[in-house]
Amino acid sequence: MSQRRPYAPLAVLGFVVAVAAVLLAIAAGFGTRWGLWDYRMGFTLLRWAAWTGLGAAGVALIGCFTAPSGGPRRGLGLAAAGVVTGLLVFAVPTSNLHAARSVPPINDITTDPANPPAFVAILPLRKGARLPPGYPGAKTAELQKKAYPDIAPARLSEPPNQAFARALAAARALGWQIVASVPGEGRIEAVDRTFWFGFSDDVVIRVAVDGNGSRVDIRSHSRVGRSDTGTNARRVRAFLREIAPIP
């Protein structure tokens, strides 16, 4: 009766450390979301997870060459899993960092930089936020125009009351938490949370008469962070697509 050959120690070590890196990356985001630590600690843990994942991939790669080749080759499979898992843990935050560096360091996006919609009902929710609720000004508007030239007001053929209903339905369809809905002022305010870290970003929508139709403006503003890694622009674009007239 043949005896099954043991796993190569490096294959086991690489895989175990890669799994630990995954757990650390998950904890970095959801710990921040659940308020166990602030976002800066979350980013620090994510960096640790990334470098731990890269190290695990290196160890596991060595394990690929030292894993026993007999029998079902379980050692080789374990080492390969460690390589893939470790590289994925390294790649996700690294790609996010690249995305952050590819967009301007702004955190307030609006379809009307000259007269951005103002927060009203959300102001109490922003109490204690690291970023003030006011629009940052001309520099942000200039950077937005260069990076996101497509972001512009939505012009609808419907009267304001119908356009308001469409805007409110769009906000709800996108899963935003509606904070205020004031048809008489044409104002909608909402909060949207990012998936992983659970950052709360604030949105205000303004619907106004525009000739025989309506003009819809939107503003999305972060509460923390110098750069939003393009999150607010993606949110604004998603809203504009949602309310776009059906061709």
Residue pairs with C-beta under 8 A, 6 or more apart in sequence:
2 71
4 71
5 68
5 70
5 71
5 75
6 68
6 75
7 67
7 68
7 74
7 75
7 78
8 63
8 66
8 67
8 68
8 75
8 79
9 63
10 59
10 60
10 62
10 63
10 66
10 79
11 60
11 63
11 64
11 66
11 67
11 75
11 76
11 78
11 79
11 82
12 63
12 78
13 59
13 60
13 63
14 56
14 57
14 58
14 59
14 60
14 61
14 62
14 63
14 79
14 82
14 83
14 86
15 56
15 60
15 63
15 78
15 79
15 81
15 82
15 85
16 82
17 52
17 55
17 56
17 59
17 82
17 86
18 53
18 56
18 57
18 60
18 81
18 82
18 83
18 85
18 86
18 89
19 85
20 52
20 56
21 49
21 50
21 52
21 53
21 56
21 85
21 86
21 89
22 49
22 53
22 85
22 89
24 45
24 48
24 49
24 52
25 45
25 46
25 49
25 50
25 53
25 89
25 92
25 93
27 45
28 42
28 43
28 44
28 45
28 46
28 49
29 42
29 46
29 196
29 197
29 198
30 196
30 198
31 37
31 41
31 42
31 45
32 38
32 39
32 41
32 42
32 197
32 198
33 193
33 196
33 197
33 198
34 198
37 45
39 197
39 199
39 224
39 225
42 197
46 93
47 93
49 89
49 93
50 89
50 90
50 92
50 93
50 94
51 90
52 86
52 89
53 85
53 86
53 87
53 88
53 89
53 90
54 86
54 87
54 89
54 90
55 86
56 82
56 85
56 86
56 89
57 82
57 83
57 84
57 85
57 86
57 87
57 90
58 86
59 82
60 78
60 79
60 80
60 81
60 82
60 83
60 86
61 79
61 83
63 75
63 78
63 79
63 82
64 76
64 79
64 80
64 83
67 73
67 75
67 76
67 78
67 79
68 75
68 76
69 76
96 229
99 229
99 230
100 227
100 229
100 230
102 230
103 147
103 227
103 228
103 229
103 230
103 233
104 143
104 144
104 146
104 147
104 227
105 143
105 226
105 227
106 136
106 140
106 143
106 144
106 147
106 227
106 228
107 131
107 221
107 222
107 225
107 226
107 227
107 228
107 232
108 116
108 131
108 135
108 136
108 140
108 219
108 220
108 221
108 222
108 232
109 144
109 148
109 151
109 219
109 220
109 221
109 228
109 232
109 233
109 235
109 236
110 116
110 117
110 135
110 144
110 151
110 217
110 218
110 219
110 220
110 236
111 151
111 152
111 153
111 154
111 216
111 217
111 218
111 219
111 236
111 240
112 153
112 206
112 217
112 219
113 135
113 138
113 140
113 141
113 144
113 145
114 141
116 135
116 217
116 219
117 187
117 204
117 205
117 206
117 217
117 218
117 219
118 204
119 126
119 133
119 189
119 202
119 204
119 221
120 180
120 187
120 189
120 204
121 179
121 180
121 189
122 133
122 179
122 180
122 189
122 191
122 202
122 204
123 133
125 179
125 191
125 200
125 202
126 133
126 202
126 223
129 223
129 224
130 223
130 224
130 225
131 221
131 222
131 223
131 224
131 225
133 202
133 221
135 219
144 151
144 233
147 233
148 233
150 237
151 233
151 236
151 237
151 240
153 215
153 216
153 217
154 215
154 216
154 217
154 240
154 243
154 244
155 210
155 213
155 214
155 215
155 216
156 162
156 163
156 166
156 213
156 214
156 215
156 216
156 243
156 245
157 212
157 213
157 245
158 166
158 213
158 214
159 209
159 213
159 214
160 186
160 207
160 208
160 209
160 214
161 183
162 214
163 207
163 213
163 214
163 216
163 243
164 183
164 186
164 188
164 207
164 214
166 243
167 188
167 205
167 207
167 216
167 243
168 178
168 181
168 188
170 239
170 242
170 243
171 178
171 188
171 190
171 203
171 205
171 239
172 178
173 242
174 192
174 235
174 238
174 239
174 242
175 192
176 190
176 191
176 192
176 203
177 190
177 191
177 192
177 193
178 188
178 189
178 190
179 189
179 190
179 191
180 187
180 188
180 189
181 187
181 188
182 188
186 206
186 207
186 208
187 204
187 205
187 206
187 207
188 203
188 204
188 205
188 207
189 202
189 203
189 204
189 205
190 202
190 203
190 204
190 205
191 200
191 201
191 202
191 203
192 200
192 201
192 203
192 220
192 235
193 199
193 200
193 201
194 201
194 231
199 222
199 223
199 224
199 225
199 231
200 223
201 220
201 221
201 222
201 223
201 228
201 231
201 232
201 235
202 220
202 221
202 223
203 218
203 219
203 220
203 221
203 235
203 239
204 218
204 219
205 216
205 217
205 218
205 219
205 239
206 216
206 217
206 218
207 214
207 215
207 216
208 214
208 215
208 217
209 215
216 243
218 236
218 239
218 240
219 236
220 232
220 233
220 235
220 236
221 232
222 228
222 231
222 232
